[in-house]
Amino acid sequence: FDFVVDGKDSDLPIADGEFALNIVVTAEDGSVIKIASVIDSSLDIPKISGNFKINISDLWQWFVTPQQANNSKSQGLVKSDSVTRTALPMEVVGAWSLDESIVKFQKLNIKGLNSQGEGIASLVWNNWYPTISADLDFAYVDYIVWKKILEARIYAKRQNNQQQQQDDYLPNYDFHKENPLPKNIELKLNINAQKILFGEEEWLNTSLNMVLDKGAITINQCDIKLGGSGLLSIFGVISQGGTGDLRFEGNMEAKGKSLHGAISMFYSSAKDLLDIGMGEFSVSSNLYINSEQVRLFEADAIIDSTPVSGTITAYLTGQSRIDAKIKLRDVNFDSARDVLLKKNSEEIEVKNKGITKGKEPEQK
């Protein structure tokens, strides 16, 4: 890194009793951090305010070393090596201030990782541990890209721990995996996104309120607006499980006018499915997720006036499969038959109208 500190006047207004302080940090890969500040020395406790700009040329390189990047490639975390793969730049600009040990960030503008957002944040120290609070509004967020960066960070951290164990000549024990969620920091996030990009899918109007504290994440509310005027709500806790990996334990609720429209939002291929029996719905269930499975249990649902209950488990490792134990109550087969007959009659009527419209007039 190359550090440059000077007291040159910047574009910030400077009053009597104030002086400028500018800091520029440049990394070998071309990443730059610029901080322009004005310090008010007339107070008993100096007050600092200014603006900043962070330009990172490739966020991936800030998390992993070249050796770890090559190892990550073999783990499927990147598609190509560090020379040929696409860089992941990021830019963050905004205003900041330090007043009575509280750092505030205003007018934040975030661009990078195929995402764009704005918001505010603050940083304060409680008992020597930092507490970070942030309110962010994104126009769009690429979930998959952010997830890859998180996976790279966790992988690099574990690689460093394994290397440290080897350097210390420790016996080859089966060490318990370290919790990737930090215990010495508190993070409060309130995030809204108009659009979540998930590969070919788009999730619209998503909001998340969560707290990271003592190595666990409490999701107070996560709402996703569904197709067909629906809403999916999830709340629970993300923590370290018995195997050392992260797990989610909580509840989910969903309701809407069209189950077909809700499923199609997550899986575009579902648009080709018949919408018979996939109308108005409501679901409530316990939810468990880890790296190997997603399980809905003690679930109760009403789909097109048909009560449904049971357990559904999707296994994610190896060949994906789904196990389900479902109970149906008060199934109205007559209603399903009437819907099918009505749909068939409408299709026949449309077909006949098309033939009649294209028929040539009889010759007299």
C-alpha positions in Angstrom: 0.0 0.0 0.0 1.0 3.6 -0.6 -0.1 6.2 1.9 -0.3 10.0 1.2 -1.4 12.5 3.9 -1.6 16.2 3.3 -3.3 19.3 4.6 -4.2 20.9 1.2 -7.5 22.7 0.9 -10.2 20.5 -0.7 -13.6 21.4 -2.0 -15.0 21.3 1.5 -15.7 24.7 3.2 -13.3 25.5 6.0 -14.1 28.0 8.7 -12.0 29.7 11.4 -10.5 27.2 13.8 -10.8 24.3 11.2 -8.1 22.7 9.1 -8.1 20.2 6.2 -6.7 16.7 6.4 -6.6 14.5 3.3 -5.7 10.8 3.1 -5.1 8.7 0.0 -4.3 5.0 0.1 -3.4 3.2 -3.1 -3.0 -0.6 -3.4 -0.8 -2.5 -5.9 -3.9 -3.6 -7.9 -4.9 0.0 -8.5 -7.6 0.2 -5.8 -7.8 3.6 -4.2 -9.3 5.0 -1.0 -9.6 8.8 -0.8 -10.7 10.6 2.4 -11.1 14.4 2.5 -11.8 15.8 5.9 -12.2 19.0 7.9 -11.3 19.0 11.6 -12.8 21.5 14.0 -10.2 22.0 16.7 -12.1 24.7 18.6 -14.2 22.1 20.5 -13.0 20.2 23.6 -13.4 17.0 21.6 -12.5 17.6 17.9 -15.2 17.1 15.4 -14.4 15.7 12.0 -16.5 15.8 8.8 -15.9 15.2 5.1 -16.4 12.8 2.3 -14.8 9.7 0.9 -14.5 7.6 -2.2 -13.5 3.9 -2.3 -12.6 2.3 -5.7 -11.8 -1.4 -5.5 -10.6 -2.8 -8.9 -11.3 -6.5 -8.0 -13.0 -7.3 -4.7 -12.1 -11.0 -5.1 -8.4 -10.2 -4.6 -9.1 -8.5 -1.3 -10.4 -11.7 0.2 -8.1 -14.4 -1.1 -4.4 -14.8 -1.9 -3.4 -16.1 -5.4 -2.8 -19.6 -3.9 -6.3 -19.6 -2.3 -7.8 -18.4 -5.5 -6.4 -21.4 -7.3 -7.7 -23.7 -4.5 -11.1 -22.0 -4.7 -11.2 -22.7 -8.4 -11.0 -26.4 -7.7 -13.8 -26.0 -5.2 -16.1 -24.5 -7.8 -16.1 -21.0 -6.3 -14.7 -19.3 -9.5 -15.2 -20.3 -13.1 -11.6 -19.5 -14.2 -8.2 -18.5 -12.8 -7.3 -15.1 -11.5 -5.9 -14.1 -14.9 -8.8 -14.8 -17.2 -11.8 -14.4 -15.0 -13.9 -11.3 -14.9 -12.9 -8.7 -12.3 -15.4 -7.7 -9.6 -15.0 -4.0 -9.1 -16.8 -1.9 -6.5 -17.3 1.8 -5.8 -18.6 3.3 -2.6 -18.9 7.1 -2.2 -20.5 9.3 0.5 -20.1 11.8 3.3 -18.9 11.0 6.8 -18.4 12.5 10.2 -17.0 11.7 13.7 -18.7 13.3 16.7 -18.4 12.0 20.3 -17.0 8.6 19.2 -19.8 8.0 16.7 -18.9 7.6 13.1 -21.8 8.4 10.7 -21.9 7.7 7.0 -24.4 9.7 4.9 -25.4 9.9 1.3 -23.9 6.5 0.6 -23.9 5.4 -3.0 -22.8 1.8 -3.7 -22.1 0.3 -7.2 -20.5 -3.0 -7.8 -21.0 -6.8 -7.9 -23.8 -6.2 -10.4 -25.7 -4.2 -7.8 -26.6 -0.6 -7.1 -27.9 1.0 -3.9 -27.8 4.0 -1.5 -28.3 4.6 2.2 -26.9 5.6 5.6 -24.8 3.8 8.2 -23.2 4.4 11.6 -20.4 2.9 13.7 -20.1 3.1 17.5 -18.0 1.2 20.0 -19.7 -0.5 23.0 -17.4 -2.2 25.5 -14.6 -2.2 22.9 -16.8 -4.0 20.4 -18.1 -2.2 17.3 -21.8 -1.9 16.6 -22.6 -1.2 12.9 -26.1 0.0 11.8 -27.1 0.4 8.2 -30.2 1.3 6.3 -29.8 0.6 2.6 -32.1 0.8 -0.4 -31.0 -1.1 -3.5 -32.4 -0.6 -7.0 -31.2 -4.1 -7.8 -28.9 -6.8 -6.1 -27.3 -9.8 -7.7 -27.7 -12.5 -5.1 -25.4 -15.0 -6.8 -22.4 -12.7 -7.1 -22.6 -11.6 -3.4 -23.0 -15.2 -2.4 -19.8 -16.2 -4.3 -17.8 -13.5 -2.5 -19.1 -14.7 0.9 -18.2 -18.3 0.0 -14.7 -17.1 -1.0 -14.3 -15.2 2.3 -15.4 -18.2 4.4 -13.2 -20.6 2.4 -10.1 -18.4 2.7 -10.6 -18.1 6.5 -10.8 -21.8 6.9 -7.7 -22.3 4.7 -5.8 -19.9 6.9 -6.9 -21.8 10.0 -5.8 -25.1 8.5 -2.4 -23.7 7.5 -1.9 -22.3 11.0 -2.6 -25.7 12.5 0.0 -27.3 10.2 2.6 -24.6 11.0 2.1 -25.3 14.7 2.7 -29.0 14.1 -0.6 -29.9 15.7 -1.8 -33.5 15.6 -4.2 -34.3 12.7 -7.4 -34.1 14.8 -10.8 -33.5 13.3 -11.1 -29.9 14.5 -14.5 -28.3 14.9 -15.1 -25.8 12.2 -14.8 -22.2 13.2 -18.0 -20.2 13.1 -17.8 -17.9 10.1 -20.1 -15.4 11.8 -18.0 -13.1 14.0 -18.7 -13.0 17.8 -17.0 -9.7 18.5 -19.1 -7.4 16.4 -22.8 -6.4 16.3 -24.4 -5.6 13.0 -27.9 -4.2 12.5 -29.1 -4.2 8.9 -32.3 -2.9 7.3 -32.2 -3.6 3.6 -34.8 -3.0 0.9 -34.3 -4.0 -2.8 -36.6 -3.3 -5.6 -35.2 -6.3 -7.5 -33.1 -9.4 -6.5 -31.3 -11.0 -9.5 -31.0 -14.7 -9.1 -29.6 -16.1 -12.3 -32.4 -16.0 -14.9 -35.0 -15.2 -12.2 -36.0 -11.9 -10.7 -37.4 -11.5 -7.2 -39.2 -8.2 -6.8 -39.7 -5.9 -3.8 -37.7 -7.6 -1.0 -37.0 -6.3 2.5 -34.8 -7.6 5.2 -34.3 -6.7 8.9 -31.6 -8.6 10.7 -29.2 -8.4 13.6 -25.8 -10.1 13.9 -24.8 -10.5 17.5 -22.6 -13.0 19.4 -22.0 -15.2 16.4 -25.6 -15.6 15.3 -28.0 -13.8 12.9 -31.5 -13.0 14.0 -33.8 -12.4 11.0 -36.6 -10.3 12.5 -38.4 -10.1 9.1 -37.7 -11.0 5.6 -40.5 -10.2 3.1 -40.6 -11.1 -0.6 -43.5 -10.0 -2.7 -44.7 -12.8 -4.9 -46.3 -13.0 -8.3 -50.1 -13.2 -8.1 -50.4 -10.5 -5.4 -48.6 -12.8 -2.9 -46.2 -12.3 0.0 -43.6 -14.6 1.5 -42.4 -13.9 5.1 -39.5 -15.6 6.8 -38.1 -15.1 10.3 -35.7 -17.1 12.5 -32.1 -17.5 13.5 -28.9 -18.4 11.5 -26.3 -20.0 13.7 -23.5 -22.6 13.7 -24.8 -26.2 13.7 -23.4 -29.3 15.3 -21.3 -30.1 12.2 -19.8 -26.6 12.2 -21.7 -25.4 9.1 -24.4 -22.6 9.3 -28.0 -23.5 9.7 -31.3 -21.6 9.6 -34.2 -22.4 12.1 -37.4 -20.5 11.9 -40.8 -20.1 10.4 -42.3 -19.1 7.1 -45.7 -17.8 6.0 -46.9 -17.2 2.5 -50.2 -16.2 0.9 -51.5 -14.9 -2.4 -54.1 -15.1 -5.1 -52.1 -17.4 -7.4 -49.8 -20.2 -6.4 -48.9 -20.7 -10.0 -47.8 -17.0 -10.2 -45.8 -17.3 -6.9 -43.9 -20.5 -8.0 -43.2 -19.0 -11.5 -41.4 -16.1 -9.9 -38.8 -18.4 -8.4 -38.8 -20.9 -11.3 -39.6 -19.4 -14.7 -40.0 -22.9 -16.2 -43.1 -23.3 -14.0 -45.0 -20.9 -16.2 -45.6 -23.8 -18.6 -47.5 -25.8 -15.9 -51.2 -25.8 -15.9 -52.7 -23.4 -13.3 -55.6 -25.8 -12.4 -55.6 -26.2 -8.7 -52.9 -23.6 -8.2 -55.1 -20.6 -7.4 -55.5 -18.7 -4.1 -53.3 -20.1 -1.3 -52.0 -19.6 2.2 -49.1 -21.6 3.9 -47.5 -21.5 7.4 -44.7 -23.8 8.4 -41.6 -24.4 10.4 -38.5 -24.0 8.3 -35.0 -25.6 8.6 -32.2 -25.1 6.1 -28.5 -26.2 6.1 -26.0 -27.0 3.4 -27.6 -30.4 2.8 -31.3 -29.9 3.0 -34.3 -27.6 3.1 -37.2 -28.9 5.2 -40.7 -27.6 5.7 -42.4 -29.4 8.6 -45.6 -29.1 10.6 -46.8 -27.3 7.6 -50.5 -26.3 7.1 -51.8 -24.9 3.8 -55.0 -24.1 2.0 -54.7 -24.3 -1.8 -57.8 -23.5 -3.8 -60.0 -24.2 -0.7 -58.3 -27.6 -0.2 -56.6 -28.1 3.2 -53.1 -29.6 3.1 -50.7 -30.5 5.8 -47.4 -32.5 6.1 -43.6 -32.3 5.7 -41.5 -31.6 2.6 -37.7 -32.1 2.5 -35.5 -31.2 -0.4 -32.0 -32.8 -0.3 -29.3 -30.7 -1.9 -26.2 -32.9 -1.8 -25.5 -35.5 -4.5 -28.5 -36.1 -6.7 -31.2 -33.7 -5.7 -34.4 -35.3 -4.5 -37.6 -34.4 -2.6 -39.3 -36.4 0.0 -42.9 -35.5 0.9 -45.5 -36.7 3.4 -48.7 -34.8 2.7 -52.2 -35.2 4.0 -55.2 -33.9 2.0 -58.5 -33.2 3.7 -61.9 -32.5 2.1 -60.8 -32.8 -1.5 -63.5 -31.7 -3.9 -63.0 -33.8 -7.0 -66.2 -32.5 -8.5 -64.7 -29.0 -8.4 -61.5 -30.1 -10.1 -63.6 -31.9 -12.8 -65.7 -28.8 -13.4 -62.6 -26.7 -13.8 -61.1 -29.1 -16.4 -64.4 -29.3 -18.3 -64.7 -25.5 -18.4 -61.1 -25.1 -19.6 -61.6 -27.6 -22.3 -64.9 -26.1 -23.5 -63.3 -22.6 -23.6 -60.4 -24.0 -25.7 -62.8 -25.7 -28.1 -64.9 -22.5 -28.4 -61.9 -20.4 -29.2 -60.8 -23.0 -31.8 -64.2 -23.0 -33.4 -64.4 -19.2 -33.6 -61.0 -19.2 -35.4 -62.3 -21.7 -37.9 -65.6 -19.8 -38.5 -63.7 -16.5 -38.9 -61.4 -17.9 -41.5 -64.2 -19.7 -43.5 -64.9 -18.4 -47.0 -68.5 -17.2 -47.8 -70.6 -19.7 -49.7 -71.2 -19.1 -53.4 -74.8 -18.4 -54.4 
